[in-house]
Amino acid sequence: MKADIMHDKLLITAEYFLEGQVILETTCNNFDEYKRLPDVVSFRGVVCGKTGWSSDRGYACYKSVAMVADIG
């Protein structure tokens, strides 16, 4: 299963709340898919940055505590 990126949308497969942060997961089976994923997403009004990928579990992770800056 590949991450579903379609028309500026990303399929979120899991959402967690841990110690005041939002953690999102999406499917991601290899490093090439990980590189193609957006660096920053907004989910339910919360901005999250891409923070990692698990090759063992096949997912990429986004976290609200990632340091994301506006450009411009």
N, CA, C, O and CB atoms as a CASP TS submission, in Angstrom:
PFRMAT TS
TARGET T0000
AUTHOR 0000-0000-0000
METHOD Language model
MODEL 1
PARENT N/A
ATOM      1  N   MET     1       0.839  -1.175   0.000  1.00  0.00           N
ATOM      2  CA  MET     1       0.000   0.000   0.000  1.00  0.00           C
ATOM      3  C   MET     1       0.886   1.240   0.000  1.00  0.00           C
ATOM      4  O   MET     1       1.832   1.327   0.783  1.00  0.00           O
ATOM      5  CB  MET     1      -0.955  -0.003   1.212  1.00  0.00           C
ATOM      6  N   LYS     2       0.590   2.185  -0.858  1.00  0.00           N
ATOM      7  CA  LYS     2       1.351   3.420  -0.942  1.00  0.00           C
ATOM      8  C   LYS     2       0.606   4.543  -0.238  1.00  0.00           C
ATOM      9  O   LYS     2      -0.613   4.485  -0.082  1.00  0.00           O
ATOM     10  CB  LYS     2       1.626   3.790  -2.403  1.00  0.00           C
ATOM     11  N   ALA     3       1.344   5.565   0.185  1.00  0.00           N
ATOM     12  CA  ALA     3       0.696   6.742   0.749  1.00  0.00           C
ATOM     13  C   ALA     3      -0.200   7.350  -0.312  1.00  0.00           C
ATOM     14  O   ALA     3       0.204   7.479  -1.468  1.00  0.00           O
ATOM     15  CB  ALA     3       1.739   7.776   1.258  1.00  0.00           C
ATOM     16  N   ASP     4      -1.397   7.720   0.065  1.00  0.00           N
ATOM     17  CA  ASP     4      -2.382   8.240  -0.873  1.00  0.00           C
ATOM     18  C   ASP     4      -2.321   9.762  -0.890  1.00  0.00           C
ATOM     19  O   ASP     4      -2.923  10.417  -0.040  1.00  0.00           O
ATOM     20  CB  ASP     4      -3.801   7.757  -0.506  1.00  0.00           C
ATOM     21  N   ILE     5      -1.589  10.333  -1.863  1.00  0.00           N
ATOM     22  CA  ILE     5      -1.512  11.776  -2.033  1.00  0.00           C
ATOM     23  C   ILE     5      -2.275  12.108  -3.301  1.00  0.00           C
ATOM     24  O   ILE     5      -1.861  11.733  -4.397  1.00  0.00           O
ATOM     25  CB  ILE     5      -0.022  12.285  -2.100  1.00  0.00           C
ATOM     26  N   MET     6      -3.383  12.807  -3.155  1.00  0.00           N
ATOM     27  CA  MET     6      -4.229  13.070  -4.301  1.00  0.00           C
ATOM     28  C   MET     6      -4.848  14.451  -4.165  1.00  0.00           C
ATOM     29  O   MET     6      -5.512  14.748  -3.172  1.00  0.00           O
ATOM     30  CB  MET     6      -5.318  11.993  -4.439  1.00  0.00           C
ATOM     31  N   HIS     7      -4.629  15.288  -5.159  1.00  0.00           N
ATOM     32  CA  HIS     7      -5.231  16.622  -5.167  1.00  0.00           C
ATOM     33  C   HIS     7      -4.923  17.384  -3.868  1.00  0.00           C
ATOM     34  O   HIS     7      -5.825  17.929  -3.232  1.00  0.00           O
ATOM     35  CB  HIS     7      -6.752  16.515  -5.366  1.00  0.00           C
ATOM     36  N   ASP     8      -3.664  17.415  -3.493  1.00  0.00           N
ATOM     37  CA  ASP     8      -3.219  18.124  -2.290  1.00  0.00           C
ATOM     38  C   ASP     8      -3.815  17.561  -1.012  1.00  0.00           C
ATOM     39  O   ASP     8      -3.985  18.294  -0.037  1.00  0.00           O
ATOM     40  CB  ASP     8      -3.568  19.579  -2.399  1.00  0.00           C
ATOM     41  N   LYS     9      -4.131  16.285  -0.997  1.00  0.00           N
ATOM     42  CA  LYS     9      -4.642  15.607   0.195  1.00  0.00           C
ATOM     43  C   LYS     9      -3.718  14.441   0.525  1.00  0.00           C
ATOM     44  O   LYS     9      -3.064  13.887  -0.359  1.00  0.00           O
ATOM     45  CB  LYS     9      -6.111  15.111  -0.018  1.00  0.00           C
ATOM     46  N   LEU    10      -3.669  14.078   1.787  1.00  0.00           N
ATOM     47  CA  LEU    10      -2.840  12.966   2.247  1.00  0.00           C
ATOM     48  C   LEU    10      -3.686  12.095   3.163  1.00  0.00           C
ATOM     49  O   LEU    10      -4.322  12.608   4.083  1.00  0.00           O
ATOM     50  CB  LEU    10      -1.553  13.475   2.982  1.00  0.00           C
ATOM     51  N   LEU    11      -3.704  10.806   2.934  1.00  0.00           N
ATOM     52  CA  LEU    11      -4.467   9.889   3.766  1.00  0.00           C
ATOM     53  C   LEU    11      -3.752   9.680   5.101  1.00  0.00           C
ATOM     54  O   LEU    11      -2.627   9.180   5.137  1.00  0.00           O
ATOM     55  CB  LEU    11      -4.674   8.541   3.042  1.00  0.00           C
ATOM     56  N   ILE    12      -4.405  10.063   6.187  1.00  0.00           N
ATOM     57  CA  ILE    12      -3.874   9.849   7.528  1.00  0.00           C
ATOM     58  C   ILE    12      -4.427   8.522   8.030  1.00  0.00           C
ATOM     59  O   ILE    12      -5.642   8.336   8.097  1.00  0.00           O
ATOM     60  CB  ILE    12      -4.248  11.033   8.498  1.00  0.00           C
ATOM     61  N   THR    13      -3.533   7.598   8.384  1.00  0.00           N
ATOM     62  CA  THR    13      -3.976   6.274   8.816  1.00  0.00           C
ATOM     63  C   THR    13      -4.087   6.151  10.329  1.00  0.00           C
ATOM     64  O   THR    13      -4.716   5.215  10.823  1.00  0.00           O
ATOM     65  CB  THR    13      -3.032   5.226   8.297  1.00  0.00           C
ATOM     66  N   ALA    14      -3.487   7.081  11.077  1.00  0.00           N
ATOM     67  CA  ALA    14      -3.587   7.053  12.535  1.00  0.00           C
ATOM     68  C   ALA    14      -3.333   8.453  13.081  1.00  0.00           C
ATOM     69  O   ALA    14      -2.568   9.233  12.514  1.00  0.00           O
ATOM     70  CB  ALA    14      -2.583   6.032  13.146  1.00  0.00           C
ATOM     71  N   GLU    15      -3.991   8.750  14.191  1.00  0.00           N
ATOM     72  CA  GLU    15      -3.808  10.023  14.892  1.00  0.00           C
ATOM     73  C   GLU    15      -3.684   9.703  16.375  1.00  0.00           C
ATOM     74  O   GLU    15      -4.523   9.000  16.938  1.00  0.00           O
ATOM     75  CB  GLU    15      -5.003  11.027  14.615  1.00  0.00           C
ATOM     76  N   TYR    16      -2.634  10.220  17.001  1.00  0.00           N
ATOM     77  CA  TYR    16      -2.397   9.991  18.425  1.00  0.00           C
ATOM     78  C   TYR    16      -2.213  11.329  19.127  1.00  0.00           C
ATOM     79  O   TYR    16      -1.826  12.317  18.503  1.00  0.00           O
ATOM     80  CB  TYR    16      -1.159   9.082  18.645  1.00  0.00           C
ATOM     81  N   PHE    17      -2.488  11.357  20.413  1.00  0.00           N
ATOM     82  CA  PHE    17      -2.209  12.510  21.264  1.00  0.00           C
ATOM     83  C   PHE    17      -1.312  12.006  22.376  1.00  0.00           C
ATOM     84  O   PHE    17      -1.701  11.137  23.156  1.00  0.00           O
ATOM     85  CB  PHE    17      -3.532  13.173  21.831  1.00  0.00           C
ATOM     86  N   LEU    18      -0.104  12.558  22.445  1.00  0.00           N
ATOM     87  CA  LEU    18       0.872  12.095  23.426  1.00  0.00           C
ATOM     88  C   LEU    18       1.582  13.286  24.043  1.00  0.00           C
ATOM     89  O   LEU    18       2.244  14.056  23.346  1.00  0.00           O
ATOM     90  CB  LEU    18       1.889  11.132  22.781  1.00  0.00           C
ATOM     91  N   GLU    19       1.444  13.432  25.332  1.00  0.00           N
ATOM     92  CA  GLU    19       2.130  14.489  26.085  1.00  0.00           C
ATOM     93  C   GLU    19       1.963  15.857  25.439  1.00  0.00           C
ATOM     94  O   GLU    19       2.934  16.601  25.299  1.00  0.00           O
ATOM     95  CB  GLU    19       3.607  14.166  26.214  1.00  0.00           C
ATOM     96  N   GLY    20       0.738  16.192  25.045  1.00  0.00           N
ATOM     97  CA  GLY    20       0.438  17.504  24.502  1.00  0.00           C
ATOM     98  C   GLY    20       0.749  17.700  23.033  1.00  0.00           C
ATOM     99  O   GLY    20       0.603  18.809  22.519  1.00  0.00           O
ATOM    100  N   GLN    21       1.171  16.662  22.349  1.00  0.00           N
ATOM    101  CA  GLN    21       1.466  16.802  20.929  1.00  0.00           C
ATOM    102  C   GLN    21       0.535  15.912  20.105  1.00  0.00           C
ATOM    103  O   GLN    21       0.021  14.905  20.593  1.00  0.00           O
ATOM    104  CB  GLN    21       2.940  16.450  20.645  1.00  0.00           C
ATOM    105  N   VAL    22       0.332  16.301  18.859  1.00  0.00           N
ATOM    106  CA  VAL    22      -0.426  15.498  17.911  1.00  0.00           C
ATOM    107  C   VAL    22       0.574  14.723  17.067  1.00  0.00           C
ATOM    108  O   VAL    22       1.553  15.287  16.578  1.00  0.00           O
ATOM    109  CB  VAL    22      -1.364  16.384  17.018  1.00  0.00           C
ATOM    110  N   ILE    23       0.324  13.431  16.899  1.00  0.00           N
ATOM    111  CA  ILE    23       1.174  12.580  16.075  1.00  0.00           C
ATOM    112  C   ILE    23       0.292  11.948  15.005  1.00  0.00           C
ATOM    113  O   ILE    23      -0.732  11.336  15.308  1.00  0.00           O
ATOM    114  CB  ILE    23       1.906  11.485  16.936  1.00  0.00           C
ATOM    115  N   LEU    24       0.702  12.106  13.759  1.00  0.00           N
ATOM    116  CA  LEU    24      -0.039  11.560  12.629  1.00  0.00           C
ATOM    117  C   LEU    24       0.815  10.525  11.917  1.00  0.00           C
ATOM    118  O   LEU    24       2.037  10.657  11.849  1.00  0.00           O
ATOM    119  CB  LEU    24      -0.466  12.679  11.654  1.00  0.00           C
ATOM    120  N   GLU    25       0.165   9.491  11.385  1.00  0.00           N
ATOM    121  CA  GLU    25       0.873   8.490  10.592  1.00  0.00           C
ATOM    122  C   GLU    25       0.201   8.342   9.233  1.00  0.00           C
ATOM    123  O   GLU    25      -1.013   8.504   9.107  1.00  0.00           O
ATOM    124  CB  GLU    25       0.915   7.129  11.330  1.00  0.00           C
ATOM    125  N   THR    26       1.003   8.033   8.220  1.00  0.00           N
ATOM    126  CA  THR    26       0.515   7.692   6.887  1.00  0.00           C
ATOM    127  C   THR    26       1.352   6.545   6.361  1.00  0.00           C
ATOM    128  O   THR    26       2.508   6.387   6.754  1.00  0.00           O
ATOM    129  CB  THR    26       0.571   8.918   5.921  1.00  0.00           C
ATOM    130  N   THR    27       0.783   5.745   5.479  1.00  0.00           N
ATOM    131  CA  THR    27       1.532   4.605   4.948  1.00  0.00           C
ATOM    132  C   THR    27       2.724   5.089   4.119  1.00  0.00           C
ATOM    133  O   THR    27       2.641   6.086   3.401  1.00  0.00           O
ATOM    134  CB  THR    27       0.612   3.703   4.093  1.00  0.00           C
ATOM    135  N   CYS    28       3.828   4.359   4.236  1.00  0.00           N
ATOM    136  CA  CYS    28       5.050   4.714   3.512  1.00  0.00           C
ATOM    137  C   CYS    28       5.955   3.489   3.516  1.00  0.00           C
ATOM    138  O   CYS    28       6.499   3.119   4.557  1.00  0.00           O
ATOM    139  CB  CYS    28       5.771   5.962   4.159  1.00  0.00           C
ATOM    140  N   ASN    29       6.116   2.862   2.361  1.00  0.00           N
ATOM    141  CA  ASN    29       6.826   1.594   2.301  1.00  0.00           C
ATOM    142  C   ASN    29       8.314   1.667   1.995  1.00  0.00           C
ATOM    143  O   ASN    29       9.037   0.694   2.207  1.00  0.00           O
ATOM    144  CB  ASN    29       6.195   0.759   1.303  1.00  0.00           C
ATOM    145  N   ASN    30       8.781   2.811   1.498  1.00  0.00           N
ATOM    146  CA  ASN    30      10.211   2.888   1.200  1.00  0.00           C
ATOM    147  C   ASN    30      10.671   4.347   1.240  1.00  0.00           C
ATOM    148  O   ASN    30       9.861   5.268   1.340  1.00  0.00           O
ATOM    149  CB  ASN    30      10.520   2.256  -0.187  1.00  0.00           C
ATOM    150  N   PHE    31      11.971   4.529   1.161  1.00  0.00           N
ATOM    151  CA  PHE    31      12.533   5.866   1.315  1.00  0.00           C
ATOM    152  C   PHE    31      12.149   6.794   0.167  1.00  0.00           C
ATOM    153  O   PHE    31      11.996   7.997   0.379  1.00  0.00           O
ATOM    154  CB  PHE    31      14.037   5.782   1.419  1.00  0.00           C
ATOM    155  N   ASP    32      11.990   6.262  -1.040  1.00  0.00           N
ATOM    156  CA  ASP    32      11.560   7.101  -2.162  1.00  0.00           C
ATOM    157  C   ASP    32      10.164   7.678  -1.907  1.00  0.00           C
ATOM    158  O   ASP    32       9.921   8.850  -2.194  1.00  0.00           O
ATOM    159  CB  ASP    32      11.568   6.288  -3.476  1.00  0.00           C
ATOM    160  N   GLU    33       9.244   6.863  -1.369  1.00  0.00           N
ATOM    161  CA  GLU    33       7.921   7.363  -1.010  1.00  0.00           C
ATOM    162  C   GLU    33       8.038   8.436   0.079  1.00  0.00           C
ATOM    163  O   GLU    33       7.362   9.463   0.022  1.00  0.00           O
ATOM    164  CB  GLU    33       7.015   6.203  -0.533  1.00  0.00           C
ATOM    165  N   TYR    34       8.898   8.188   1.066  1.00  0.00           N
ATOM    166  CA  TYR    34       9.087   9.146   2.157  1.00  0.00           C
ATOM    167  C   TYR    34       9.534  10.502   1.619  1.00  0.00           C
ATOM    168  O   TYR    34       9.019  11.536   2.045  1.00  0.00           O
ATOM    169  CB  TYR    34      10.117   8.613   3.168  1.00  0.00           C
ATOM    170  N   LYS    35      10.476  10.507   0.695  1.00  0.00           N
ATOM    171  CA  LYS    35      10.969  11.769   0.134  1.00  0.00           C
ATOM    172  C   LYS    35       9.883  12.519  -0.627  1.00  0.00           C
ATOM    173  O   LYS    35       9.899  13.749  -0.657  1.00  0.00           O
ATOM    174  CB  LYS    35      12.151  11.507  -0.787  1.00  0.00           C
ATOM    175  N   ARG    36       8.933  11.805  -1.248  1.00  0.00           N
ATOM    176  CA  ARG    36       7.858  12.442  -2.012  1.00  0.00           C
ATOM    177  C   ARG    36       6.738  12.999  -1.126  1.00  0.00           C
ATOM    178  O   ARG    36       5.941  13.816  -1.588  1.00  0.00           O
ATOM    179  CB  ARG    36       7.276  11.450  -2.992  1.00  0.00           C
ATOM    180  N   LEU    37       6.668  12.577   0.121  1.00  0.00           N
ATOM    181  CA  LEU    37       5.624  13.078   1.024  1.00  0.00           C
ATOM    182  C   LEU    37       5.858  14.561   1.326  1.00  0.00           C
ATOM    183  O   LEU    37       7.002  15.016   1.332  1.00  0.00           O
ATOM    184  CB  LEU    37       5.597  12.255   2.342  1.00  0.00           C
ATOM    185  N   PRO    38       4.790  15.313   1.575  1.00  0.00           N
ATOM    186  CA  PRO    38       4.966  16.729   1.925  1.00  0.00           C
ATOM    187  C   PRO    38       5.714  16.879   3.255  1.00  0.00           C
ATOM    188  O   PRO    38       5.582  16.046   4.152  1.00  0.00           O
ATOM    189  CB  PRO    38       3.595  17.434   2.007  1.00  0.00           C
ATOM    190  N   ASP    39       6.491  17.944   3.364  1.00  0.00           N
ATOM    191  CA  ASP    39       7.249  18.191   4.587  1.00  0.00           C
ATOM    192  C   ASP    39       6.356  18.662   5.733  1.00  0.00           C
ATOM    193  O   ASP    39       6.649  18.405   6.901  1.00  0.00           O
ATOM    194  CB  ASP    39       8.332  19.220   4.327  1.00  0.00           C
ATOM    195  N   VAL    40       5.272  19.349   5.397  1.00  0.00           N
ATOM    196  CA  VAL    40       4.371  19.910   6.400  1.00  0.00           C
ATOM    197  C   VAL    40       2.933  19.633   5.977  1.00  0.00           C
ATOM    198  O   VAL    40       2.586  19.772   4.804  1.00  0.00           O
ATOM    199  CB  VAL    40       4.612  21.441   6.585  1.00  0.00           C
ATOM    200  N   VAL    41       2.091  19.236   6.951  1.00  0.00           N
ATOM    201  CA  VAL    41       0.666  19.049   6.700  1.00  0.00           C
ATOM    202  C   VAL    41      -0.125  19.770   7.788  1.00  0.00           C
ATOM    203  O   VAL    41       0.378  20.021   8.883  1.00  0.00           O
ATOM    204  CB  VAL    41       0.296  17.535   6.654  1.00  0.00           C
ATOM    205  N   SER    42      -1.355  20.092   7.464  1.00  0.00           N
ATOM    206  CA  SER    42      -2.287  20.646   8.437  1.00  0.00           C
ATOM    207  C   SER    42      -3.454  19.683   8.555  1.00  0.00           C
ATOM    208  O   SER    42      -4.092  19.357   7.555  1.00  0.00           O
ATOM    209  CB  SER    42      -2.769  22.080   8.025  1.00  0.00           C
ATOM    210  N   PHE    43      -3.739  19.225   9.766  1.00  0.00           N
ATOM    211  CA  PHE    43      -4.803  18.253  10.000  1.00  0.00           C
ATOM    212  C   PHE    43      -5.665  18.743  11.146  1.00  0.00           C
ATOM    213  O   PHE    43      -5.185  18.912  12.267  1.00  0.00           O
ATOM    214  CB  PHE    43      -4.224  16.842  10.305  1.00  0.00           C
ATOM    215  N   ARG    44      -6.936  18.971  10.864  1.00  0.00           N
ATOM    216  CA  ARG    44      -7.878  19.488  11.865  1.00  0.00           C
ATOM    217  C   ARG    44      -7.374  20.781  12.493  1.00  0.00           C
ATOM    218  O   ARG    44      -7.548  21.019  13.688  1.00  0.00           O
ATOM    219  CB  ARG    44      -8.122  18.445  12.955  1.00  0.00           C
ATOM    220  N   GLY    45      -6.748  21.608  11.666  1.00  0.00           N
ATOM    221  CA  GLY    45      -6.266  22.901  12.122  1.00  0.00           C
ATOM    222  C   GLY    45      -4.928  22.890  12.832  1.00  0.00           C
ATOM    223  O   GLY    45      -4.471  23.936  13.293  1.00  0.00           O
ATOM    224  N   VAL    46      -4.286  21.730  12.933  1.00  0.00           N
ATOM    225  CA  VAL    46      -2.990  21.611  13.605  1.00  0.00           C
ATOM    226  C   VAL    46      -1.911  21.386  12.549  1.00  0.00           C
ATOM    227  O   VAL    46      -2.020  20.473  11.731  1.00  0.00           O
ATOM    228  CB  VAL    46      -2.997  20.444  14.652  1.00  0.00           C
ATOM    229  N   VAL    47      -0.873  22.218  12.566  1.00  0.00           N
ATOM    230  CA  VAL    47       0.242  22.094  11.626  1.00  0.00           C
ATOM    231  C   VAL    47       1.252  21.091  12.191  1.00  0.00           C
ATOM    232  O   VAL    47       1.679  21.196  13.341  1.00  0.00           O
ATOM    233  CB  VAL    47       0.919  23.486  11.366  1.00  0.00           C
ATOM    234  N   CYS    48       1.623  20.115  11.351  1.00  0.00           N
ATOM    235  CA  CYS    48       2.561  19.071  11.767  1.00  0.00           C
ATOM    236  C   CYS    48       3.674  18.945  10.729  1.00  0.00           C
ATOM    237  O   CYS    48       3.428  19.045   9.527  1.00  0.00           O
ATOM    238  CB  CYS    48       1.831  17.710  11.957  1.00  0.00           C
ATOM    239  N   GLY    49       4.885  18.727  11.202  1.00  0.00           N
ATOM    240  CA  GLY    49       6.030  18.538  10.319  1.00  0.00           C
ATOM    241  C   GLY    49       6.417  17.069  10.222  1.00  0.00           C
ATOM    242  O   GLY    49       6.261  16.310  11.179  1.00  0.00           O
ATOM    243  N   LYS    50       6.920  16.680   9.063  1.00  0.00           N
ATOM    244  CA  LYS    50       7.376  15.302   8.844  1.00  0.00           C
ATOM    245  C   LYS    50       8.609  15.052   9.690  1.00  0.00           C
ATOM    246  O   LYS    50       9.579  15.806   9.616  1.00  0.00           O
ATOM    247  CB  LYS    50       7.680  15.036   7.340  1.00  0.00           C
ATOM    248  N   THR    51       8.579  13.990  10.500  1.00  0.00           N
ATOM    249  CA  THR    51       9.675  13.765  11.437  1.00  0.00           C
ATOM    250  C   THR    51      10.374  12.426  11.295  1.00  0.00           C
ATOM    251  O   THR    51      11.443  12.234  11.875  1.00  0.00           O
ATOM    252  CB  THR    51       9.171  13.889  12.809  1.00  0.00           C
ATOM    253  N   GLY    52       9.805  11.492  10.541  1.00  0.00           N
ATOM    254  CA  GLY    52      10.496  10.216  10.425  1.00  0.00           C
ATOM    255  C   GLY    52       9.715   9.179   9.660  1.00  0.00           C
ATOM    256  O   GLY    52       8.576   9.400   9.248  1.00  0.00           O
ATOM    257  N   TRP    53      10.369   8.021   9.476  1.00  0.00           N
ATOM    258  CA  TRP    53       9.808   6.929   8.696  1.00  0.00           C
ATOM    259  C   TRP    53      10.258   5.612   9.315  1.00  0.00           C
ATOM    260  O   TRP    53      11.418   5.470   9.702  1.00  0.00           O
ATOM    261  CB  TRP    53      10.240   7.023   7.202  1.00  0.00           C
ATOM    262  N   SER    54       9.348   4.653   9.410  1.00  0.00           N
ATOM    263  CA  SER    54       9.680   3.323   9.916  1.00  0.00           C
ATOM    264  C   SER    54       9.606   2.322   8.767  1.00  0.00           C
ATOM    265  O   SER    54       8.526   2.033   8.252  1.00  0.00           O
ATOM    266  CB  SER    54       8.721   2.908  11.075  1.00  0.00           C
ATOM    267  N   SER    55      10.743   1.806   8.376  1.00  0.00           N
ATOM    268  CA  SER    55      10.750   0.799   7.304  1.00  0.00           C
ATOM    269  C   SER    55      10.177  -0.527   7.804  1.00  0.00           C
ATOM    270  O   SER    55       9.627  -1.298   7.019  1.00  0.00           O
ATOM    271  CB  SER    55      12.185   0.589   6.767  1.00  0.00           C
ATOM    272  N   ASP    56      10.303  -0.792   9.090  1.00  0.00           N
ATOM    273  CA  ASP    56       9.777  -2.039   9.654  1.00  0.00           C
ATOM    274  C   ASP    56       8.250  -2.058   9.661  1.00  0.00           C
ATOM    275  O   ASP    56       7.642  -3.076   9.330  1.00  0.00           O
ATOM    276  CB  ASP    56      10.301  -2.237  11.074  1.00  0.00           C
ATOM    277  N   ARG    57       7.630  -0.939  10.035  1.00  0.00           N
ATOM    278  CA  ARG    57       6.163  -0.862  10.114  1.00  0.00           C
ATOM    279  C   ARG    57       5.527  -0.249   8.877  1.00  0.00           C
ATOM    280  O   ARG    57       4.310  -0.333   8.711  1.00  0.00           O
ATOM    281  CB  ARG    57       5.757  -0.063  11.324  1.00  0.00           C
ATOM    282  N   GLY    58       6.319   0.366   8.003  1.00  0.00           N
ATOM    283  CA  GLY    58       5.804   0.928   6.764  1.00  0.00           C
ATOM    284  C   GLY    58       4.945   2.156   6.948  1.00  0.00           C
ATOM    285  O   GLY    58       3.859   2.246   6.377  1.00  0.00           O
ATOM    286  N   TYR    59       5.421   3.112   7.745  1.00  0.00           N
ATOM    287  CA  TYR    59       4.682   4.358   7.929  1.00  0.00           C
ATOM    288  C   TYR    59       5.634   5.539   8.063  1.00  0.00           C
ATOM    289  O   TYR    59       6.797   5.387   8.436  1.00  0.00           O
ATOM    290  CB  TYR    59       3.777   4.268   9.160  1.00  0.00           C
ATOM    291  N   ALA    60       5.109   6.717   7.748  1.00  0.00           N
ATOM    292  CA  ALA    60       5.824   7.968   7.995  1.00  0.00           C
ATOM    293  C   ALA    60       5.085   8.706   9.099  1.00  0.00           C
ATOM    294  O   ALA    60       3.883   8.517   9.285  1.00  0.00           O
ATOM    295  CB  ALA    60       5.932   8.847   6.693  1.00  0.00           C
ATOM    296  N   CYS    61       5.798   9.537   9.821  1.00  0.00           N
ATOM    297  CA  CYS    61       5.252  10.205  10.993  1.00  0.00           C
ATOM    298  C   CYS    61       5.343  11.727  10.839  1.00  0.00           C
ATOM    299  O   CYS    61       6.333  12.264  10.343  1.00  0.00           O
ATOM    300  CB  CYS    61       5.991   9.748  12.262  1.00  0.00           C
ATOM    301  N   TYR    62       4.295  12.388  11.274  1.00  0.00           N
ATOM    302  CA  TYR    62       4.239  13.853  11.363  1.00  0.00           C
ATOM    303  C   TYR    62       3.925  14.211  12.808  1.00  0.00           C
ATOM    304  O   TYR    62       3.112  13.548  13.453  1.00  0.00           O
ATOM    305  CB  TYR    62       3.161  14.460  10.375  1.00  0.00           C
ATOM    306  N   LYS    63       4.575  15.270  13.325  1.00  0.00           N
ATOM    307  CA  LYS    63       4.340  15.677  14.713  1.00  0.00           C
ATOM    308  C   LYS    63       4.107  17.178  14.806  1.00  0.00           C
ATOM    309  O   LYS    63       4.697  17.969  14.071  1.00  0.00           O
ATOM    310  CB  LYS    63       5.526  15.274  15.602  1.00  0.00           C
ATOM    311  N   SER    64       3.225  17.543  15.736  1.00  0.00           N
ATOM    312  CA  SER    64       2.915  18.960  15.931  1.00  0.00           C
ATOM    313  C   SER    64       4.047  19.701  16.626  1.00  0.00           C
ATOM    314  O   SER    64       4.095  20.930  16.570  1.00  0.00           O
ATOM    315  CB  SER    64       1.636  19.109  16.733  1.00  0.00           C
ATOM    316  N   VAL    65       4.950  18.995  17.274  1.00  0.00           N
ATOM    317  CA  VAL    65       6.054  19.658  17.957  1.00  0.00           C
ATOM    318  C   VAL    65       7.242  19.925  17.036  1.00  0.00           C
ATOM    319  O   VAL    65       8.229  20.533  17.449  1.00  0.00           O
ATOM    320  CB  VAL    65       6.501  18.825  19.130  1.00  0.00           C
ATOM    321  N   ALA    66       7.145  19.466  15.784  1.00  0.00           N
ATOM    322  CA  ALA    66       8.200  19.766  14.807  1.00  0.00           C
ATOM    323  C   ALA    66       8.258  21.272  14.591  1.00  0.00           C
ATOM    324  O   ALA    66       7.219  21.928  14.529  1.00  0.00           O
ATOM    325  CB  ALA    66       7.949  19.022  13.454  1.00  0.00           C
ATOM    326  N   MET    67       9.445  21.819  14.476  1.00  0.00           N
ATOM    327  CA  MET    67       9.610  23.272  14.317  1.00  0.00           C
ATOM    328  C   MET    67       9.356  23.655  12.872  1.00  0.00           C
ATOM    329  O   MET    67      10.187  23.400  12.000  1.00  0.00           O
ATOM    330  CB  MET    67      11.029  23.727  14.756  1.00  0.00           C
ATOM    331  N   VAL    68       8.211  24.265  12.617  1.00  0.00           N
ATOM    332  CA  VAL    68       7.782  24.673  11.276  1.00  0.00           C
ATOM    333  C   VAL    68       7.708  26.193  11.235  1.00  0.00           C
ATOM    334  O   VAL    68       7.107  26.810  12.114  1.00  0.00           O
ATOM    335  CB  VAL    68       6.401  24.036  10.899  1.00  0.00           C
ATOM    336  N   ALA    69       8.311  26.793  10.226  1.00  0.00           N
ATOM    337  CA  ALA    69       8.326  28.262  10.097  1.00  0.00           C
ATOM    338  C   ALA    69       7.659  28.683   8.813  1.00  0.00           C
ATOM    339  O   ALA    69       7.761  27.996   7.797  1.00  0.00           O
ATOM    340  CB  ALA    69       9.763  28.808  10.144  1.00  0.00           C
ATOM    341  N   ASP    70       6.970  29.821   8.854  1.00  0.00           N
ATOM    342  CA  ASP    70       6.425  30.429   7.639  1.00  0.00           C
ATOM    343  C   ASP    70       7.573  31.067   6.860  1.00  0.00           C
ATOM    344  O   ASP    70       8.519  31.591   7.449  1.00  0.00           O
ATOM    345  CB  ASP    70       5.320  31.490   7.980  1.00  0.00           C
ATOM    346  N   ILE    71       7.481  31.016   5.550  1.00  0.00           N
ATOM    347  CA  ILE    71       8.493  31.641   4.688  1.00  0.00           C
ATOM    348  C   ILE    71       7.893  32.895   4.090  1.00  0.00           C
ATOM    349  O   ILE    71       6.799  32.876   3.525  1.00  0.00           O
ATOM    350  CB  ILE    71       8.979  30.663   3.564  1.00  0.00           C
ATOM    351  N   GLY    72       8.628  33.984   4.224  1.00  0.00           N
ATOM    352  CA  GLY    72       8.177  35.219   3.590  1.00  0.00           C
ATOM    353  C   GLY    72       7.672  36.252   4.511  1.00  0.00           C
ATOM    354  O   GLY    72       7.270  37.328   4.070  1.00  0.00           O
TER
END
